[in-house]
Amino acid sequence: MSINTTLNYSPNFDKKKRKFKQIKFIIFHYTGMRNEKDAIKRLTNSKSKVSSHYFIKNNGNVIIIVPELYVSWHAGVSSWQNYKLINKHSIGIEVSNPGHDNRYKNFSKKQINSIIKLTKYLIKKYKIRIKFILGHSDIAPYRKKDPGEKFPWKYLSKNKIGLWHDLNQKKLSKFRTIKVDKCDENNFIKNLYKIGYARYSNRDRSKNIKLLVKAFQRRFRQELINGLIDKECLLISKSIAKNSQ
């Protein structure tokens, strides 16, 4: 890998080695902590019960926290398409960023360059499909926001990292905030299920739908995160559902 890495191993991983072919996903997170050193300490502290395979610092330097063939504890309760408990099948990458609760900021150019280099290396090594490169909020939309709407998914897609739609942005934005009827709302939700998002619970239905829509928007319509299904979201969902098959 043409990227400098340092070691800072965490004790938080499954001790049984997994098979090479089990690795199907790359999952991005932000640390959600004000202080980078504290974030690293948390990921390497046995009491925290969390970890990741890689950590990308603000300056772009990469730390290996758990070796790839061991299951790190980064995803928690999660699913995508027919896969449950994504930890077993994924490489987790934590990117240093204070997150929504601590003055969420743009990811640095050095971080983005490291993300591209590291991800391309992992894609080639494990033959990971573009549609299985995801954010934490994709696989856990009802409880997570990271890596959030400032994560450069559109830019990364130009490097074949993660899905993006193939619609004309100028034309598309004209449909923003245009309301859709109940039938199209249902079609939007169906498209999200086709893409891979987990089904919502009917308990607190309206709240769960809003969380699901926000997760989709943070990934694919980052300019406006309001949890409301509009015509723009519907059109994007159709395009992504088609590209994810």
N, C-alpha and C positions, 0 to 999 in steps of 0.2 A: 504494500500500500504506500503510495507516494505522499504520505502525510506523517508528520511527526507525532508520536504518541508517547505518553508516559503511563506508568502503572500506579494505580492506587486501589488495590483490590478490596472489595466488600465481602463480608461474611454472609451476606443475605442472598442466597441462591439455593436451588435444589441440588443436592449433592450427587444425584444420579445424572450422568451424562446423557444427553439426548442424541438422536441420530441426525446426521447431516441433512437428510431429506425432510426432517420435521420442520425445519426453518422455512416459513412461507411468507412472513410479514416483516416489515420494518415499521416501527411505531415511534413517532416523534412526540416529545413532551417539552414543556418548559418547566423550570424548577419551581417557580412561584415563590421564591424567597428573595428578600432584599439583598442579602449578602451571599456572594458566590462561595466564599469559604465555608459558610454555614451549610449551604446546599450540598457541597461535597462531603462535609462531615456527616450530614444526615444520611446520605446514600451509602456511607461506609461504616455506619454505626449499627451494631447488632440489635440494639434496642428499637430502632426505627422500623425494622422489618420491611424496608423498601430498598430498591437498588435499580440499576440499569446496566446495560452492557458498555455503553459509551457516555461520556460527558463532554460537551463542547463548551469551552470557556468563552468569556467575552472577547478575548484576544484571538479566538479561533483555535487555540491549542486543544488537543483531544486527549482525554484521559480514558484508559481502559479500566473499567470498574469490575466487570464480570466477564470471563472468557466466553466467547460466542456459543460454544457447545453446552454450556450450562444455562439453565432457566433462571433468569433474573426476575426480581419481583417489582415490575414496573407498571403493569396494566390493571391489576386487580380484577374485579368482576367485569367481564367484557365479552363481546362477541362480534363477529362479522360474517355475513352470509351463513354458511353451515358450521363455522368454527366457533367453538366456545372456549372460554378460558385462554385468551390469546397469548398469555405468557409462554405457554408450552410451544408455541409455533412462531415466536417472534424475536427479533433483535430490538431492544429498547434503547433509544437515544435521547438523553436529557440535554436540553440546550439552556444555558444559563440565561435567565430572564426573570425579572421580579413578578411578572404576571399581572392579572387583572386586579388583584387585591393590593398590589404594591406599586402603583404607577407603571403599569404595563408600557413597555417601550419597544421600539423597532429592533429587530435583530441586526447585529452589526454585519458589515460586508465580509469581515474575516470569518465570522460564524457561518455565513451563507456559503462562502467558498469551501469551508471545511465540511459542511453538510453535503455539498455536491460531491466532493472527493470521496468522502467516507461512504456515502450511499451508493455511488457508482461502483465502488469496490465490492460492497456487499451484494449488490444486484448481480454482478458478474460471478461472484463466488458461489452464491446460493441459488442463482437463476430465479430471482424474485420477480414476480410479475408487477407491472406498473400499478395495477388496480389494488395491489396488496401493500402499497406504501401509504400509510395512514397516520392520522393524528389521534391522540388519546381521546379527544371528544368525538371522533368518528366511532370508535369501538365502545365508548361508554358515554353516550350522548345525554343521559339523564342525570349525570353526576359530575361531568368534567367539562372544562372550557379550553384546556390547553391542546396544542400550542397557540391557539387563538387566531384572531383575524389579521394580526400583523405578521404571521408566518407566511413566507413568500411562495405560496403554493403555485400561483400562476407562473412566476419566474422559474421555479423548480421544474414545472411541467415541460418547459422548453428544453430542459436537459433530460427529459424522459424520466423524471422523478415524480410519480403521482399522476393521477388523472386530472384532466381539465376539460372544459367544454370546448367545442369548435364553432361557437357562434360569434357573429360580428358584435363586438362590444358596444359600438356606437348605436347600432340598431336595437340591441338588447336593452340598453339602459332606458329607452323610451317606454318600456313596459313596467319599469319600477313603480311600485305602489299602486298599480292598477289592480283592483280587486278581482278575484275569481269566484265562481259559484261553488256550491257544495260538491258538485260532481267533479270539478277540476281540483278542489282541495283533496278529495279522495284519490284522484289520479296522481297528485303530487306525492301523497303518502305512499302509494303503491310503488311509485318510481324509486322512492328512498329505500323501500324494502328490496327492490330489485338490485339496487346498487350495493346493499349489504347492511344497512342500518338495522339495529334491533327493533323489534315491535314494542310499542308502548303498552303499559298496563292501563286498563280501563279505570283503575282507581286513580283519581286526580287526572282524569283524561285531558282536560283542557291545559293543565299545567304541563303534562308530559308532551303533548303535541307542540307546545311552545318551545320546550327545551330541545325537542327533536329538530324543529325548524331552525332554531338558533345554531345548533351544531352544524347543520347543512350550510347555513349562511356563513358561518365562520370559516368554512372550508371553501365554498364555491361562489359566494356573493359577499365579499368582505367589506364592501362599501357601506352596507346598511344591515345591522344586526338588530332586528326588532321582533323576531319570532312570529311574524305575520306572513302567510302565504300570499304572494302576489303573482302577477303574470310572468314577471322576470324569473322568479324562483321556479315556476312551473316549467318554463322553457328550458332553463338550465338543467333541471332534474331529468327532463326527457333526453337531453343530449348526453348527460353523464350515464344514465341508465343504459342507453344504447352503446356507449363506448366501453361499459364495464362488462358486457356479455362476452 
